[in-house]
Amino acid sequence: EMEYPSFNAFAGAIEEYINYYNDKRIQKKTKWMPPVKYREASMCLG
């Protein structure tokens, strides 16, 4: 369990995690690409 010194530190950590989850997280279903790269590749093919 993490403790944050302030609400702003906590909010910043959540914002960083959301950025990671939406833009950088690699998954098998995205052909081992980060979601942003997968979306870009899909748009080029479609």
Phi and psi restraints in degrees (range 20) as a CNS / XPLOR table:
assign (resid 1 and name C) (resid 2 and name N)
       (resid 2 and name CA) (resid 2 and name C) 1.0 -93.2 20.0 2
assign (resid 2 and name N) (resid 2 and name CA)
       (resid 2 and name C) (resid 3 and name N) 1.0 146.4 20.0 2
assign (resid 2 and name C) (resid 3 and name N)
       (resid 3 and name CA) (resid 3 and name C) 1.0 -118.2 20.0 2
assign (resid 3 and name N) (resid 3 and name CA)
       (resid 3 and name C) (resid 4 and name N) 1.0 138.2 20.0 2
assign (resid 3 and name C) (resid 4 and name N)
       (resid 4 and name CA) (resid 4 and name C) 1.0 -113.9 20.0 2
assign (resid 4 and name N) (resid 4 and name CA)
       (resid 4 and name C) (resid 5 and name N) 1.0 143.0 20.0 2
assign (resid 4 and name C) (resid 5 and name N)
       (resid 5 and name CA) (resid 5 and name C) 1.0 -69.0 20.0 2
assign (resid 5 and name N) (resid 5 and name CA)
       (resid 5 and name C) (resid 6 and name N) 1.0 -20.7 20.0 2
assign (resid 5 and name C) (resid 6 and name N)
       (resid 6 and name CA) (resid 6 and name C) 1.0 -154.8 20.0 2
assign (resid 6 and name N) (resid 6 and name CA)
       (resid 6 and name C) (resid 7 and name N) 1.0 166.8 20.0 2
assign (resid 6 and name C) (resid 7 and name N)
       (resid 7 and name CA) (resid 7 and name C) 1.0 -63.6 20.0 2
assign (resid 7 and name N) (resid 7 and name CA)
       (resid 7 and name C) (resid 8 and name N) 1.0 -38.2 20.0 2
assign (resid 7 and name C) (resid 8 and name N)
       (resid 8 and name CA) (resid 8 and name C) 1.0 -63.2 20.0 2
assign (resid 8 and name N) (resid 8 and name CA)
       (resid 8 and name C) (resid 9 and name N) 1.0 -37.7 20.0 2
assign (resid 8 and name C) (resid 9 and name N)
       (resid 9 and name CA) (resid 9 and name C) 1.0 -65.1 20.0 2
assign (resid 9 and name N) (resid 9 and name CA)
       (resid 9 and name C) (resid 10 and name N) 1.0 -41.0 20.0 2
assign (resid 9 and name C) (resid 10 and name N)
       (resid 10 and name CA) (resid 10 and name C) 1.0 -63.7 20.0 2
assign (resid 10 and name N) (resid 10 and name CA)
       (resid 10 and name C) (resid 11 and name N) 1.0 -47.0 20.0 2
assign (resid 10 and name C) (resid 11 and name N)
       (resid 11 and name CA) (resid 11 and name C) 1.0 -62.5 20.0 2
assign (resid 11 and name N) (resid 11 and name CA)
       (resid 11 and name C) (resid 12 and name N) 1.0 -38.5 20.0 2
assign (resid 11 and name C) (resid 12 and name N)
       (resid 12 and name CA) (resid 12 and name C) 1.0 -64.4 20.0 2
assign (resid 12 and name N) (resid 12 and name CA)
       (resid 12 and name C) (resid 13 and name N) 1.0 -39.8 20.0 2
assign (resid 12 and name C) (resid 13 and name N)
       (resid 13 and name CA) (resid 13 and name C) 1.0 -64.6 20.0 2
assign (resid 13 and name N) (resid 13 and name CA)
       (resid 13 and name C) (resid 14 and name N) 1.0 -40.1 20.0 2
assign (resid 13 and name C) (resid 14 and name N)
       (resid 14 and name CA) (resid 14 and name C) 1.0 -65.5 20.0 2
assign (resid 14 and name N) (resid 14 and name CA)
       (resid 14 and name C) (resid 15 and name N) 1.0 -42.4 20.0 2
assign (resid 14 and name C) (resid 15 and name N)
       (resid 15 and name CA) (resid 15 and name C) 1.0 -61.0 20.0 2
assign (resid 15 and name N) (resid 15 and name CA)
       (resid 15 and name C) (resid 16 and name N) 1.0 -42.2 20.0 2
assign (resid 15 and name C) (resid 16 and name N)
       (resid 16 and name CA) (resid 16 and name C) 1.0 -62.4 20.0 2
assign (resid 16 and name N) (resid 16 and name CA)
       (resid 16 and name C) (resid 17 and name N) 1.0 -42.3 20.0 2
assign (resid 16 and name C) (resid 17 and name N)
       (resid 17 and name CA) (resid 17 and name C) 1.0 -66.0 20.0 2
assign (resid 17 and name N) (resid 17 and name CA)
       (resid 17 and name C) (resid 18 and name N) 1.0 -41.4 20.0 2
assign (resid 17 and name C) (resid 18 and name N)
       (resid 18 and name CA) (resid 18 and name C) 1.0 -62.2 20.0 2
assign (resid 18 and name N) (resid 18 and name CA)
       (resid 18 and name C) (resid 19 and name N) 1.0 -41.2 20.0 2
assign (resid 18 and name C) (resid 19 and name N)
       (resid 19 and name CA) (resid 19 and name C) 1.0 -61.2 20.0 2
assign (resid 19 and name N) (resid 19 and name CA)
       (resid 19 and name C) (resid 20 and name N) 1.0 -45.5 20.0 2
assign (resid 19 and name C) (resid 20 and name N)
       (resid 20 and name CA) (resid 20 and name C) 1.0 -60.4 20.0 2
assign (resid 20 and name N) (resid 20 and name CA)
       (resid 20 and name C) (resid 21 and name N) 1.0 -48.4 20.0 2
assign (resid 20 and name C) (resid 21 and name N)
       (resid 21 and name CA) (resid 21 and name C) 1.0 -63.3 20.0 2
assign (resid 21 and name N) (resid 21 and name CA)
       (resid 21 and name C) (resid 22 and name N) 1.0 -41.5 20.0 2
assign (resid 21 and name C) (resid 22 and name N)
       (resid 22 and name CA) (resid 22 and name C) 1.0 -82.9 20.0 2
assign (resid 22 and name N) (resid 22 and name CA)
       (resid 22 and name C) (resid 23 and name N) 1.0 -28.6 20.0 2
assign (resid 22 and name C) (resid 23 and name N)
       (resid 23 and name CA) (resid 23 and name C) 1.0 -117.6 20.0 2
assign (resid 23 and name N) (resid 23 and name CA)
       (resid 23 and name C) (resid 24 and name N) 1.0 -23.1 20.0 2
assign (resid 23 and name C) (resid 24 and name N)
       (resid 24 and name CA) (resid 24 and name C) 1.0 -122.2 20.0 2
assign (resid 24 and name N) (resid 24 and name CA)
       (resid 24 and name C) (resid 25 and name N) 1.0 -18.6 20.0 2
assign (resid 24 and name C) (resid 25 and name N)
       (resid 25 and name CA) (resid 25 and name C) 1.0 -66.9 20.0 2
assign (resid 25 and name N) (resid 25 and name CA)
       (resid 25 and name C) (resid 26 and name N) 1.0 127.7 20.0 2
assign (resid 25 and name C) (resid 26 and name N)
       (resid 26 and name CA) (resid 26 and name C) 1.0 -97.4 20.0 2
assign (resid 26 and name N) (resid 26 and name CA)
       (resid 26 and name C) (resid 27 and name N) 1.0 135.0 20.0 2
assign (resid 26 and name C) (resid 27 and name N)
       (resid 27 and name CA) (resid 27 and name C) 1.0 -136.7 20.0 2
assign (resid 27 and name N) (resid 27 and name CA)
       (resid 27 and name C) (resid 28 and name N) 1.0 155.4 20.0 2
assign (resid 27 and name C) (resid 28 and name N)
       (resid 28 and name CA) (resid 28 and name C) 1.0 -60.6 20.0 2
assign (resid 28 and name N) (resid 28 and name CA)
       (resid 28 and name C) (resid 29 and name N) 1.0 -41.4 20.0 2
assign (resid 28 and name C) (resid 29 and name N)
       (resid 29 and name CA) (resid 29 and name C) 1.0 -67.8 20.0 2
assign (resid 29 and name N) (resid 29 and name CA)
       (resid 29 and name C) (resid 30 and name N) 1.0 -15.9 20.0 2
assign (resid 29 and name C) (resid 30 and name N)
       (resid 30 and name CA) (resid 30 and name C) 1.0 -101.4 20.0 2
assign (resid 30 and name N) (resid 30 and name CA)
       (resid 30 and name C) (resid 31 and name N) 1.0 25.5 20.0 2
assign (resid 30 and name C) (resid 31 and name N)
       (resid 31 and name CA) (resid 31 and name C) 1.0 56.1 20.0 2
assign (resid 31 and name N) (resid 31 and name CA)
       (resid 31 and name C) (resid 32 and name N) 1.0 40.0 20.0 2
assign (resid 31 and name C) (resid 32 and name N)
       (resid 32 and name CA) (resid 32 and name C) 1.0 62.1 20.0 2
assign (resid 32 and name N) (resid 32 and name CA)
       (resid 32 and name C) (resid 33 and name N) 1.0 28.1 20.0 2
assign (resid 32 and name C) (resid 33 and name N)
       (resid 33 and name CA) (resid 33 and name C) 1.0 -112.8 20.0 2
assign (resid 33 and name N) (resid 33 and name CA)
       (resid 33 and name C) (resid 34 and name N) 1.0 153.1 20.0 2
assign (resid 33 and name C) (resid 34 and name N)
       (resid 34 and name CA) (resid 34 and name C) 1.0 -62.1 20.0 2
assign (resid 34 and name N) (resid 34 and name CA)
       (resid 34 and name C) (resid 35 and name N) 1.0 150.7 20.0 2
assign (resid 34 and name C) (resid 35 and name N)
       (resid 35 and name CA) (resid 35 and name C) 1.0 -53.0 20.0 2
assign (resid 35 and name N) (resid 35 and name CA)
       (resid 35 and name C) (resid 36 and name N) 1.0 -39.2 20.0 2
assign (resid 35 and name C) (resid 36 and name N)
       (resid 36 and name CA) (resid 36 and name C) 1.0 -62.4 20.0 2
assign (resid 36 and name N) (resid 36 and name CA)
       (resid 36 and name C) (resid 37 and name N) 1.0 -46.4 20.0 2
assign (resid 36 and name C) (resid 37 and name N)
       (resid 37 and name CA) (resid 37 and name C) 1.0 -65.4 20.0 2
assign (resid 37 and name N) (resid 37 and name CA)
       (resid 37 and name C) (resid 38 and name N) 1.0 -37.5 20.0 2
assign (resid 37 and name C) (resid 38 and name N)
       (resid 38 and name CA) (resid 38 and name C) 1.0 -64.0 20.0 2
assign (resid 38 and name N) (resid 38 and name CA)
       (resid 38 and name C) (resid 39 and name N) 1.0 -43.4 20.0 2
assign (resid 38 and name C) (resid 39 and name N)
       (resid 39 and name CA) (resid 39 and name C) 1.0 -63.1 20.0 2
assign (resid 39 and name N) (resid 39 and name CA)
       (resid 39 and name C) (resid 40 and name N) 1.0 -42.4 20.0 2
assign (resid 39 and name C) (resid 40 and name N)
       (resid 40 and name CA) (resid 40 and name C) 1.0 -61.5 20.0 2
assign (resid 40 and name N) (resid 40 and name CA)
       (resid 40 and name C) (resid 41 and name N) 1.0 -44.3 20.0 2
assign (resid 40 and name C) (resid 41 and name N)
       (resid 41 and name CA) (resid 41 and name C) 1.0 -64.7 20.0 2
assign (resid 41 and name N) (resid 41 and name CA)
       (resid 41 and name C) (resid 42 and name N) 1.0 -39.6 20.0 2
assign (resid 41 and name C) (resid 42 and name N)
       (resid 42 and name CA) (resid 42 and name C) 1.0 -65.5 20.0 2
assign (resid 42 and name N) (resid 42 and name CA)
       (resid 42 and name C) (resid 43 and name N) 1.0 -37.9 20.0 2
assign (resid 42 and name C) (resid 43 and name N)
       (resid 43 and name CA) (resid 43 and name C) 1.0 -67.9 20.0 2
assign (resid 43 and name N) (resid 43 and name CA)
       (resid 43 and name C) (resid 44 and name N) 1.0 -34.8 20.0 2
assign (resid 43 and name C) (resid 44 and name N)
       (resid 44 and name CA) (resid 44 and name C) 1.0 -68.5 20.0 2
assign (resid 44 and name N) (resid 44 and name CA)
       (resid 44 and name C) (resid 45 and name N) 1.0 -33.1 20.0 2
assign (resid 44 and name C) (resid 45 and name N)
       (resid 45 and name CA) (resid 45 and name C) 1.0 -81.2 20.0 2
assign (resid 45 and name N) (resid 45 and name CA)
       (resid 45 and name C) (resid 46 and name N) 1.0 -30.9 20.0 2
